[in-house]
């Protein structure tokens, strides 16, 4: 286990990643995302870690989302090269989604924005009975990136994806289970035991079966891809929102804890 923003541990054939920034609500810094990518890539080369659990430190937050104020520090030349063509969120999320064995998100607290997107990239989501989940881009004046929305649609379906993005609401524990935003909800005192029991059950199964099944499931998602002109249109929509007056208003309202007054420009 390391004394940094990402704690790593192995328990038999189960790996554990703990986002260790409780003072920052376990927000996803660039350094942290690169570390997730690095560890998952290293673990993927081993054949003894046959299930992974990802959780947050403390009892408040799984992750509050992307830390836009984070700045890369002490990057290796290899990581610098990766960042030239890949966003750190993309690197971390893809390494979780493509990990050869099943990955479980243990939602020990609220999961918002990119923090919930990380959970969506896991194969199974298990939450405590007091969690809250939400995708707030519409409240801030942002258009979420196309690859991320596709990941939500693959897991939740188009109808649920539409609702959570359009409403920008924070859903409580009863709603998240009913809507399928998590697969299981347990009392907080039972969360870790229940999660690791499932992880160990999974890890005890035939390795080739686990890897083959996960790869085939991932192939289904890869079979649906954006056309190049659609990606260009999506990028234009994102850029238009990013340079809008509404984004400035959304950010100001968030800081000032008031309702934003959007004008559509």
Secondary structure as UniProt FT lines:
FT   STRAND          6..11
FT   TURN            12..13
FT   STRAND          14..19
FT   HELIX           22..24
FT   TURN            25..26
FT   HELIX           30..44
FT   STRAND          51..56
FT   STRAND          61..63
FT   TURN            68..69
FT   HELIX           77..85
FT   HELIX           88..97
FT   STRAND          103..107
FT   STRAND          110..112
FT   HELIX           114..120
FT   STRAND          124..128
FT   TURN            129..130
FT   STRAND          133..134
FT   HELIX           137..140
FT   HELIX           146..167
FT   STRAND          170..171
FT   HELIX           173..178
FT   TURN            179..180
FT   STRAND          184..186
FT   HELIX           188..203
FT   HELIX           207..222
FT   HELIX           228..242
FT   HELIX           245..256
//
